[in-house]
């Protein structure tokens, strides 16, 4: 079963759940970084698609992260996105 965390539901378009704090620009950077790490997130367009999610899952598995398929904090840190203002280092 698919659990959706979005407040609004778009009929006919089942989108992977994602961190709503991320902007399209953040997602685009994540897609570029995934490509640099050798994973294929699909087009680098800032759209978090099923292919992007699959690349995130593969990245998480390879680097020993919890495999959520989401651009969560540990994944963003491993990708070196620098999108989390609460980082203390």
ZADREN-22694 format. One line per field, with one value per residue: residue in one letter; x, z, y of N, C-alpha, C in turn. Coordinates in steps of 0.05 Angstrom, whole numbers, plus 5000, padded with zeros to 4 digits. Example, Ala and Ser with C-alpha at 12.3 -4.5 7.8 and 13.67 -1.06 7.14 Angstrom:
// ZADREN-22694
residu (a / s)
n.c1 (5264 / 5257)
n.c3 (5156 / 5142)
n.c2 (4886 / 4955)
ca.c1 (5246 / 5273)
ca.c3 (5156 / 5143)
ca.c2 (4910 / 4979)
c.c1 (5264 / 5258)
c.c3 (5156 / 5157)
c.c2 (4934 / 5001)
//
This chain:
// ZADREN-22694
residu (x / x / x / x / x / x / x / x / x / x / x / x / x / x / x / x / x / x / x / x / x / x / x / x / x / x / x / x / x / x / x / x / x / x / x / x / x / x / x / x / x / x / x / x / x / x / x / x / x / x / x / x / x / x / x / x / x / x / x / x / x / x / x / x / x / x / x / x / x / x / x / x / x / x / x / x / x / x / x / x / x / x / x / x / x / x / x / x / x)
n.c1 (5017 / 5008 / 5030 / 5010 / 5035 / 5019 / 4980 / 4942 / 4909 / 4924 / 4883 / 4892 / 4947 / 4996 / 5042 / 5109 / 5119 / 5150 / 5198 / 5169 / 5195 / 5234 / 5254 / 5239 / 5287 / 5324 / 5314 / 5329 / 5385 / 5396 / 5385 / 5426 / 5470 / 5461 / 5469 / 5523 / 5544 / 5535 / 5484 / 5420 / 5373 / 5335 / 5309 / 5343 / 5308 / 5283 / 5237 / 5208 / 5206 / 5183 / 5227 / 5268 / 5262 / 5275 / 5329 / 5347 / 5336 / 5372 / 5420 / 5418 / 5419 / 5470 / 5504 / 5495 / 5452 / 5388 / 5338 / 5294 / 5276 / 5268 / 5288 / 5314 / 5342 / 5392 / 5405 / 5408 / 5452 / 5492 / 5493 / 5515 / 5485 / 5475 / 5428 / 5403 / 5389 / 5396 / 5441 / 5497 / 5552)
n.c3 (5000 / 4988 / 5022 / 5029 / 5044 / 5031 / 5034 / 4997 / 4944 / 4880 / 4830 / 4796 / 4793 / 4824 / 4867 / 4892 / 4962 / 4992 / 5023 / 5040 / 5049 / 5013 / 4955 / 4885 / 4861 / 4899 / 4893 / 4840 / 4845 / 4877 / 4841 / 4804 / 4836 / 4848 / 4797 / 4791 / 4829 / 4803 / 4795 / 4764 / 4761 / 4725 / 4682 / 4697 / 4726 / 4770 / 4786 / 4828 / 4813 / 4803 / 4783 / 4802 / 4856 / 4857 / 4845 / 4890 / 4929 / 4913 / 4920 / 4976 / 4994 / 4976 / 5005 / 5057 / 5085 / 5117 / 5077 / 5050 / 5005 / 5004 / 5004 / 5056 / 5117 / 5131 / 5081 / 5048 / 5072 / 5061 / 5006 / 5003 / 4998 / 5025 / 5040 / 5088 / 5138 / 5191 / 5202 / 5242 / 5232)
n.c2 (4976 / 5046 / 5102 / 5167 / 5231 / 5281 / 5340 / 5355 / 5321 / 5299 / 5280 / 5219 / 5224 / 5196 / 5213 / 5205 / 5208 / 5264 / 5308 / 5366 / 5413 / 5419 / 5453 / 5460 / 5472 / 5452 / 5397 / 5391 / 5399 / 5356 / 5315 / 5324 / 5313 / 5259 / 5238 / 5249 / 5215 / 5168 / 5148 / 5142 / 5189 / 5202 / 5255 / 5316 / 5358 / 5378 / 5353 / 5307 / 5245 / 5176 / 5151 / 5184 / 5173 / 5119 / 5122 / 5149 / 5111 / 5070 / 5097 / 5105 / 5052 / 5036 / 5069 / 5056 / 5079 / 5089 / 5060 / 5097 / 5122 / 5175 / 5244 / 5253 / 5281 / 5253 / 5232 / 5277 / 5301 / 5263 / 5267 / 5316 / 5364 / 5411 / 5436 / 5441 / 5483 / 5475 / 5447 / 5432 / 5436)
ca.c1 (5000 / 5022 / 5022 / 5016 / 5037 / 5012 / 4954 / 4924 / 4912 / 4918 / 4871 / 4906 / 4976 / 5006 / 5070 / 5123 / 5120 / 5176 / 5201 / 5157 / 5212 / 5252 / 5244 / 5246 / 5316 / 5338 / 5310 / 5346 / 5412 / 5398 / 5386 / 5453 / 5489 / 5457 / 5483 / 5552 / 5550 / 5532 / 5456 / 5404 / 5348 / 5318 / 5316 / 5350 / 5287 / 5271 / 5212 / 5214 / 5190 / 5188 / 5255 / 5285 / 5259 / 5290 / 5358 / 5352 / 5336 / 5397 / 5441 / 5416 / 5429 / 5499 / 5519 / 5489 / 5432 / 5361 / 5327 / 5267 / 5269 / 5263 / 5311 / 5313 / 5366 / 5418 / 5410 / 5418 / 5479 / 5510 / 5495 / 5528 / 5468 / 5477 / 5402 / 5391 / 5400 / 5400 / 5466 / 5514 / 5580)
ca.c3 (5000 / 4986 / 5042 / 5019 / 5065 / 5021 / 5044 / 4974 / 4927 / 4852 / 4818 / 4774 / 4794 / 4849 / 4869 / 4916 / 4984 / 4994 / 5042 / 5027 / 5053 / 4990 / 4932 / 4859 / 4857 / 4916 / 4880 / 4816 / 4854 / 4886 / 4817 / 4793 / 4854 / 4844 / 4772 / 4797 / 4845 / 4785 / 4796 / 4744 / 4772 / 4703 / 4674 / 4718 / 4721 / 4795 / 4791 / 4843 / 4801 / 4813 / 4775 / 4822 / 4881 / 4854 / 4847 / 4918 / 4944 / 4906 / 4934 / 5005 / 4999 / 4971 / 5025 / 5084 / 5097 / 5117 / 5050 / 5051 / 4980 / 5008 / 5008 / 5084 / 5126 / 5127 / 5052 / 5038 / 5082 / 5046 / 4979 / 5006 / 4986 / 5039 / 5040 / 5115 / 5153 / 5219 / 5206 / 5262 / 5227)
ca.c2 (5000 / 5071 / 5122 / 5194 / 5251 / 5307 / 5350 / 5355 / 5297 / 5304 / 5256 / 5206 / 5228 / 5186 / 5222 / 5195 / 5227 / 5277 / 5329 / 5390 / 5436 / 5421 / 5468 / 5447 / 5476 / 5432 / 5371 / 5391 / 5396 / 5328 / 5298 / 5327 / 5299 / 5231 / 5231 / 5250 / 5191 / 5145 / 5138 / 5155 / 5199 / 5212 / 5282 / 5335 / 5379 / 5387 / 5338 / 5282 / 5224 / 5149 / 5145 / 5198 / 5158 / 5094 / 5129 / 5156 / 5085 / 5056 / 5112 / 5100 / 5025 / 5035 / 5084 / 5047 / 5096 / 5077 / 5061 / 5108 / 5133 / 5203 / 5261 / 5260 / 5295 / 5238 / 5229 / 5303 / 5305 / 5245 / 5278 / 5342 / 5384 / 5436 / 5450 / 5440 / 5506 / 5467 / 5432 / 5446 / 5434)
c.c1 (5018 / 5011 / 5029 / 5015 / 5029 / 4984 / 4933 / 4929 / 4905 / 4907 / 4887 / 4936 / 4986 / 5036 / 5083 / 5122 / 5148 / 5175 / 5191 / 5174 / 5231 / 5239 / 5251 / 5276 / 5332 / 5337 / 5328 / 5376 / 5416 / 5400 / 5414 / 5473 / 5486 / 5471 / 5513 / 5561 / 5545 / 5504 / 5440 / 5376 / 5328 / 5327 / 5322 / 5332 / 5273 / 5244 / 5219 / 5196 / 5197 / 5217 / 5275 / 5285 / 5275 / 5320 / 5365 / 5354 / 5363 / 5421 / 5442 / 5427 / 5459 / 5514 / 5510 / 5469 / 5406 / 5348 / 5298 / 5257 / 5263 / 5289 / 5311 / 5340 / 5391 / 5425 / 5421 / 5446 / 5499 / 5514 / 5509 / 5512 / 5470 / 5450 / 5389 / 5404 / 5406 / 5426 / 5485 / 5544 / 5590)
c.c3 (5000 / 5007 / 5031 / 5042 / 5056 / 5030 / 5021 / 4957 / 4899 / 4840 / 4795 / 4774 / 4821 / 4850 / 4894 / 4937 / 4986 / 5015 / 5029 / 5032 / 5029 / 4967 / 4907 / 4854 / 4874 / 4903 / 4855 / 4824 / 4863 / 4862 / 4804 / 4809 / 4851 / 4818 / 4777 / 4812 / 4828 / 4785 / 4775 / 4755 / 4750 / 4696 / 4699 / 4714 / 4747 / 4802 / 4804 / 4833 / 4813 / 4806 / 4794 / 4848 / 4880 / 4856 / 4876 / 4935 / 4938 / 4920 / 4963 / 5011 / 4996 / 4993 / 5054 / 5099 / 5099 / 5089 / 5052 / 5024 / 4981 / 5011 / 5037 / 5092 / 5122 / 5098 / 5040 / 5047 / 5067 / 5018 / 4979 / 4993 / 4999 / 5040 / 5068 / 5132 / 5182 / 5223 / 5224 / 5255 / 5208)
c.c2 (5025 / 5091 / 5149 / 5214 / 5279 / 5315 / 5349 / 5331 / 5304 / 5279 / 5245 / 5209 / 5220 / 5194 / 5210 / 5216 / 5239 / 5299 / 5355 / 5415 / 5439 / 5435 / 5452 / 5449 / 5457 / 5405 / 5369 / 5386 / 5367 / 5309 / 5300 / 5311 / 5269 / 5222 / 5230 / 5225 / 5165 / 5133 / 5154 / 5163 / 5207 / 5240 / 5300 / 5360 / 5388 / 5373 / 5312 / 5260 / 5197 / 5141 / 5159 / 5182 / 5132 / 5099 / 5136 / 5130 / 5070 / 5070 / 5106 / 5072 / 5023 / 5047 / 5078 / 5065 / 5081 / 5081 / 5070 / 5117 / 5163 / 5219 / 5272 / 5272 / 5278 / 5235 / 5255 / 5309 / 5288 / 5256 / 5305 / 5365 / 5411 / 5451 / 5451 / 5462 / 5498 / 5451 / 5447 / 5446 / 5456)
//
